[in-house]
Amino acid sequence: MSKKFARSATYFCGSMEWILQSENDLQPVMPELLRAIGNRRVMALYGDLGAGKTTLVKALCRFLGVK
């Protein structure tokens, strides 16, 4: 089920930035995000309440096949 974002969400990773309009827009950027993360095992996510941090982590886990 796709939720509508209350507003667009902006994600930064190093010098990359994604502005997404819906949760479905996350899946296509996952390969690029994983390449940017590289071998890092720890990430820090910052943002206001409702900014999309949990949504980003859930999309990443789905992409990686975490059940």
C-alpha positions in Angstrom: 0.0 0.0 0.0 1.4 3.4 -1.0 1.1 6.3 1.3 1.1 9.8 0.1 3.8 12.0 1.6 2.4 15.0 3.4 5.1 16.9 1.5 8.0 15.9 -0.6 10.9 14.3 1.3 14.5 15.3 0.6 17.3 12.8 1.3 21.0 13.7 1.2 23.8 11.2 1.0 27.2 12.9 0.7 26.8 15.2 -2.3 23.6 13.4 -3.6 20.1 14.7 -3.0 16.8 13.0 -3.8 13.5 14.9 -3.7 10.7 12.3 -3.7 7.0 12.8 -4.0 5.8 9.3 -2.8 7.1 6.2 -1.0 7.2 4.4 -4.4 9.8 6.8 -5.6 12.3 5.3 -3.0 12.8 1.9 -4.7 14.5 3.2 -7.9 17.1 5.2 -5.9 18.1 2.2 -3.6 20.9 0.9 -5.9 22.4 4.4 -6.0 22.1 4.8 -2.3 23.8 1.5 -1.6 26.7 2.4 -3.9 27.0 5.7 -2.0 27.0 4.0 1.4 29.7 1.6 0.2 31.2 -0.5 3.0 29.9 1.7 5.8 28.0 -0.2 8.4 26.7 2.8 10.5 24.6 5.6 9.2 23.0 8.6 11.0 19.6 9.8 9.9 18.6 13.3 11.0 15.3 15.0 10.4 12.1 16.4 11.9 9.3 14.2 13.1 7.6 12.9 9.9 10.5 13.7 7.6 10.6 10.1 6.3 13.6 8.6 8.2 11.7 5.4 9.1 10.2 5.2 5.6 13.7 5.4 4.1 14.9 2.6 6.4 11.9 0.4 5.6 12.4 0.9 1.9 16.1 0.0 2.2 15.3 -3.2 4.2 12.6 -4.2 1.6 15.2 -3.7 -1.2 17.7 -5.8 0.7 15.2 -8.6 1.3 15.0 -8.2 5.0 11.9 -9.9 6.4 
